[in-house]
Amino acid sequence: MANPILQRFVDELVSSAVFVDHCEDAASAEAWASGAFADWQTLADGEIDPVQVVGLNDVAAHLIELMADPGRAVDRDRLSGRAWGSDVDTHVLVDAHRVRDGGTNAAIILEYEAASGAQHDLTLTVDAGVVVAATIGPPGLAEAILGDPTSAVSVESIDEPRIADVLAELRFGLDDASSANGPLLQRRLGVQVGVTANDPTEPLDLARDPGADAWARSIIERTIPLEPTTQRRVLGEIAASIDERRATGDPDIWTLEAVACSDDAAAMIGAYLAPRNLDVHPADEAEAIAWLEPADWVGAISGIAVSAPGTAIDGDTLVTMINRSSVVTTTIPKTDRALVAWALERTLYAFEIGGVLDETGQTTQDASAILGLAARAAWGDSATPSDA
């Protein structure tokens, strides 16, 4: 072998494979294999097949094979010599919790149980919708946090029907410290690991223009006046809707918190009017949404505000409202119409959560008041009503 670094790694791989003989459970053995294959991908880069390394015991070789090919079936005969061999690849997700620290950072604790009853936790650290770290550990982490009266974080159970949706909303870009668990995540969760939502070398420019925000807010304050009683009622209803969805583990709530960089109810509904973070969106969506200007949103909001309850809203309808608006002079050219409509439709779920739109995509009785609150929060004014 011409590569001395690779030769040294091969030697260490063979030596470390004895760890498999001393593993107490399948989860530990799978974690070792995941780390071994992750290192192999980095160092060997396809030069040789890791399972063909001379001196590597067959159990370790087969575990690495499983991590190298997420679709490969387990050969039980090759694992029969280990007490935990029958547990490999049988782990079933039995419970899940989300841990929140009050900001955009959170963790998801996945609790697994193998065929023998052996359990372990897989903890995913989430930053703005991207899983940046993954840790395999003993069971009981969620219970330990719940039982700690000094803990500053909250723990929420994720209902079983929502777990798959929650995981589907995440993107996986593990840091160096957790990269060893990447292959295991790919096999266990069926996800692509190592791809972040946007190219970090070309970050989106989401810097706010205070003058443009103040202009947009002044128009909304003039065209959608709100009395304190209405503000309090509507804000309470928005908060209740968000809390209800959050209790079920709805991933859309996490997305809105990440985009707004806030868990304030009104700010979340108006998150896309002045997005602070779009890393939770695929690059093409993020770029299109970031292209929307305050004037576009003012035209769209004003159009919804003056429409009758029950008006169907989609991206194309909003573009028409912008172009026909009497409060802004901006116009979406025909060449950009399809892109702008598509970008707007990527954000409409926020209006449904907030009660601007109903489940059929039609405006509600309180659409104008809700948008008035959301716009004030997005463009710099507090949505908290006063008695003044």
Buried (B, 14 or more C-beta within 10 A) or exposed (E): EEBEEBEEBBEEBBEBBEEBEEBEBBBBBBBBBBBBBBBBBEBBEEEEEBBEBEEBBBBBBBBBBBBBEBEEEBEEEBBEEBEBBBBBBBBEBEBBBBBBEEEBBBBBBBBBBBEEEBBBBBBBBBBBBBBBBBBBEEBBBBEEBBEEEEEEEBBBBBBEEBBEBBBEBBBBBBEEEBBBBBBBBBBBBEBEBBEBBBEEEEEBEBEBEEEBBEBBBEBBBEBBEBEEEBBBEBBEBBBEBBEEBBEBBBBBBBBBBBBBBBBBBBBBBBBBBBBBBBBBBBBEBBBBBBEBBBBBBBBBBBBBBBBEEEBEBEBBBBBBBBBEBEBBEBBBEEEEBEBBBBBBBBBBBBBBBBBBBBEEBBBBEBBBBBBBBBBBBBBBBEBBBEEE
